């Protein structure tokens, strides 16, 4: 049964798309930084980020950050995630 107020129920709500253009892996100070922009149902892009230590001596440590902030433009979300990752790396060395 459709909601009389035209609100979507949870099952009717479209699922967010997978991260888009997240294949840009960049290296910074011994870490691999992988920013991603995820398009949400409301049209905004969530800035997501994965950071992984690339030196074999440190073992495999990966850190994932979802929805750091939201943007109208995919490129702004990617740039923000990368910048945020560099700041995180600088503060954890």
Backbone as CSV, one residue per row, in Angstrom:
resi,resn,N_x,N_y,N_z,CA_x,CA_y,CA_z,C_x,C_y,C_z
1,UNK,0.833,-1.184,0.000,0.000,0.000,0.000,0.876,1.245,0.000
2,UNK,0.575,2.150,-0.851,1.337,3.394,-0.980,0.967,4.338,0.158
3,UNK,1.936,5.034,0.660,1.728,6.006,1.726,0.894,7.166,1.181
4,UNK,-0.196,7.541,1.858,-1.035,8.626,1.339,-0.338,9.984,1.321
5,UNK,0.719,10.154,2.083,1.446,11.425,2.121,2.586,11.473,1.111
6,UNK,2.696,10.445,0.286,3.747,10.334,-0.727,5.154,10.241,-0.143
7,UNK,5.280,9.811,1.106,6.586,9.536,1.674,6.990,8.129,1.275
8,UNK,8.273,7.915,1.062,8.741,6.582,0.710,8.985,5.779,1.979
9,UNK,8.592,4.535,1.945,8.936,3.651,3.050,10.373,3.195,2.847
10,UNK,10.919,2.561,3.852,12.309,2.110,3.772,12.524,1.188,2.561
11,UNK,11.579,0.300,2.299,11.747,-0.628,1.177,11.628,0.071,-0.176
12,UNK,10.947,1.205,-0.240,10.787,1.935,-1.491,11.948,2.883,-1.774
13,UNK,12.734,3.182,-0.738,13.817,4.146,-0.885,14.923,3.561,-1.748
14,UNK,15.398,4.277,-2.759,16.470,3.723,-3.586,17.751,3.565,-2.787
15,UNK,18.475,2.507,-3.076,19.740,2.271,-2.382,20.816,3.173,-2.973
16,UNK,21.769,3.638,-2.122,22.843,4.476,-2.661,23.705,3.677,-3.629
17,UNK,24.218,4.374,-4.625,25.107,3.725,-5.591,26.436,3.430,-4.920
18,UNK,27.145,2.489,-5.482,28.492,2.204,-4.999,29.377,3.422,-5.233
19,UNK,30.516,3.423,-4.599,31.446,4.531,-4.776,31.787,4.686,-6.248
20,UNK,31.812,5.912,-6.708,32.123,6.179,-8.114,33.502,6.800,-8.229
21,UNK,34.160,6.442,-9.290,35.503,6.965,-9.565,36.407,6.856,-8.343
22,UNK,36.309,5.740,-7.668,37.136,5.528,-6.495,38.430,4.809,-6.826
23,UNK,38.751,4.680,-8.103,39.931,3.923,-8.489,41.195,4.774,-8.468
24,UNK,41.087,6.011,-8.025,42.279,6.867,-7.935,43.028,6.553,-6.650
25,UNK,44.024,5.725,-6.745,44.845,5.436,-5.568,46.085,6.305,-5.655
26,UNK,46.316,7.079,-4.627,47.450,7.994,-4.596,48.348,7.624,-3.426
27,UNK,49.626,7.819,-3.599,50.567,7.540,-2.511,50.976,8.845,-1.844
28,UNK,51.059,8.772,-0.509,51.454,9.940,0.262,52.158,9.465,1.518
29,UNK,53.458,9.778,1.645,54.274,9.486,2.826,54.163,8.032,3.302
30,UNK,54.226,7.091,2.367,54.194,5.676,2.725,52.802,5.104,2.898
31,UNK,51.791,5.848,2.545,50.410,5.376,2.623,49.796,5.407,1.234
32,UNK,48.859,4.504,1.009,48.048,4.547,-0.201,46.722,5.179,0.190
33,UNK,46.375,6.256,-0.494,45.162,7.022,-0.194,44.184,6.798,-1.341
34,UNK,42.991,6.299,-1.002,41.986,5.990,-2.029,40.694,6.753,-1.732
35,UNK,40.579,7.982,-2.259,39.333,8.727,-2.068,38.237,8.178,-2.982
36,UNK,36.998,8.312,-2.545,35.861,7.874,-3.365,34.687,8.806,-3.109
37,UNK,33.883,8.982,-4.138,32.658,9.776,-4.019,31.476,8.840,-4.217
38,UNK,30.550,8.851,-3.281,29.383,7.980,-3.359,28.133,8.828,-3.578
39,UNK,27.461,8.602,-4.705,26.225,9.343,-4.983,25.118,8.803,-4.087
40,UNK,24.441,9.711,-3.416,23.353,9.351,-2.521,22.008,9.567,-3.207
41,UNK,20.950,8.980,-2.673,19.627,9.140,-3.295,19.172,10.596,-3.425
42,UNK,19.654,11.469,-2.539,19.250,12.880,-2.608,20.068,13.687,-3.617
43,UNK,20.996,13.033,-4.335,21.787,13.707,-5.358,23.127,14.226,-4.876
44,UNK,23.354,14.249,-3.574,24.652,14.688,-3.050,25.670,13.567,-3.182
45,UNK,26.939,13.934,-3.042,28.029,12.966,-3.050,28.684,12.945,-1.677
46,UNK,28.808,11.757,-1.106,29.513,11.588,0.161,30.989,11.374,-0.142
47,UNK,31.843,12.065,0.608,33.284,11.903,0.467,33.727,10.748,1.361
48,UNK,34.191,9.661,0.760,34.661,8.482,1.487,36.160,8.312,1.249
49,UNK,36.805,7.578,2.146,38.256,7.478,2.066,38.736,6.171,2.674
50,UNK,39.728,5.546,2.023,40.445,4.417,2.601,41.926,4.765,2.576
51,UNK,42.580,4.543,3.706,44.022,4.803,3.840,44.678,3.495,4.262
52,UNK,45.754,3.126,3.554,46.451,1.892,3.887,47.953,2.135,3.918
53,UNK,48.598,1.626,4.962,50.055,1.731,5.082,50.672,0.812,4.045
54,UNK,51.642,1.313,3.275,52.193,0.533,2.165,53.514,-0.151,2.487
55,UNK,54.102,0.122,3.648,55.380,-0.514,3.967,55.132,-1.917,4.527
56,UNK,55.883,-2.917,4.040,55.660,-4.292,4.482,55.973,-4.502,5.970
57,UNK,56.882,-3.741,6.530,57.261,-3.902,7.932,56.121,-3.556,8.885
58,UNK,55.211,-2.705,8.464,54.135,-2.266,9.347,52.938,-3.207,9.353
59,UNK,52.932,-4.197,8.466,51.764,-5.073,8.359,50.677,-4.385,7.557
60,UNK,49.573,-5.059,7.402,48.476,-4.503,6.606,47.497,-3.769,7.520
61,UNK,47.621,-2.457,7.560,46.707,-1.634,8.345,45.930,-0.743,7.395
62,UNK,44.623,-0.928,7.360,43.778,-0.093,6.511,42.767,0.623,7.393
63,UNK,42.518,1.862,7.075,41.553,2.685,7.793,40.528,3.178,6.778
64,UNK,39.268,3.070,7.131,38.209,3.476,6.222,37.349,4.544,6.888
65,UNK,37.059,5.599,6.146,36.253,6.714,6.646,35.117,6.966,5.663
66,UNK,33.906,6.838,6.139,32.730,7.020,5.282,32.037,8.333,5.605
67,UNK,31.550,8.990,4.575,30.760,10.229,4.708,31.486,11.279,5.551
68,UNK,32.707,11.611,5.127,33.453,12.677,5.812,32.700,13.998,5.733
69,UNK,32.063,14.227,4.591,31.229,15.407,4.364,30.447,15.158,3.082
70,UNK,29.550,16.072,2.757,28.674,15.906,1.593,28.834,17.084,0.638
71,UNK,28.778,16.784,-0.678,29.027,17.804,-1.690,28.039,17.666,-2.840
72,UNK,27.802,18.779,-3.522,26.951,18.765,-4.705,27.704,18.230,-5.923
73,UNK,29.032,18.302,-5.890,29.862,17.941,-7.033,30.771,16.763,-6.674
74,UNK,30.841,15.775,-7.539,31.662,14.591,-7.309,33.141,14.931,-7.139
75,UNK,33.644,15.816,-8.001,35.064,16.180,-7.926,35.408,16.870,-6.604
76,UNK,34.511,17.673,-6.075,34.759,18.317,-4.781,34.816,17.275,-3.669
77,UNK,33.953,16.271,-3.743,33.973,15.201,-2.739,35.295,14.446,-2.783
78,UNK,35.779,14.132,-3.981,37.052,13.425,-4.119,38.223,14.266,-3.609
79,UNK,38.241,15.539,-3.980,39.330,16.426,-3.545,39.333,16.574,-2.029
80,UNK,38.156,16.715,-1.440,38.059,16.864,0.012,38.558,15.602,0.713
81,UNK,38.153,14.424,0.221,38.579,13.174,0.841,40.102,13.028,0.768
82,UNK,40.694,13.373,-0.358,42.150,13.271,-0.486,42.861,14.244,0.449
83,UNK,42.379,15.469,0.504,42.981,16.464,1.400,42.842,16.034,2.861
84,UNK,41.664,15.521,3.227,41.417,15.053,4.586,42.371,13.902,4.916
85,UNK,42.597,13.012,3.947,43.520,11.896,4.145,44.947,12.352,4.387
86,UNK,45.392,13.343,3.625,46.753,13.873,3.850,46.879,14.465,5.247
87,UNK,45.872,15.192,5.685,45.903,15.772,7.037,45.920,14.680,8.103
88,UNK,45.147,13.616,7.889,45.121,12.503,8.838,46.489,11.854,8.919
89,UNK,47.111,11.604,7.762,48.437,10.989,7.725,49.451,11.873,8.438
90,UNK,49.452,13.160,8.164,50.384,14.079,8.806,50.239,14.084,10.319
91,UNK,49.030,13.923,10.804,48.810,13.962,12.254,49.033,12.595,12.925
92,UNK,49.273,11.550,12.145,49.488,10.207,12.714,50.876,9.668,12.418
93,UNK,51.838,10.539,12.172,53.207,10.071,11.932,54.077,10.359,13.120
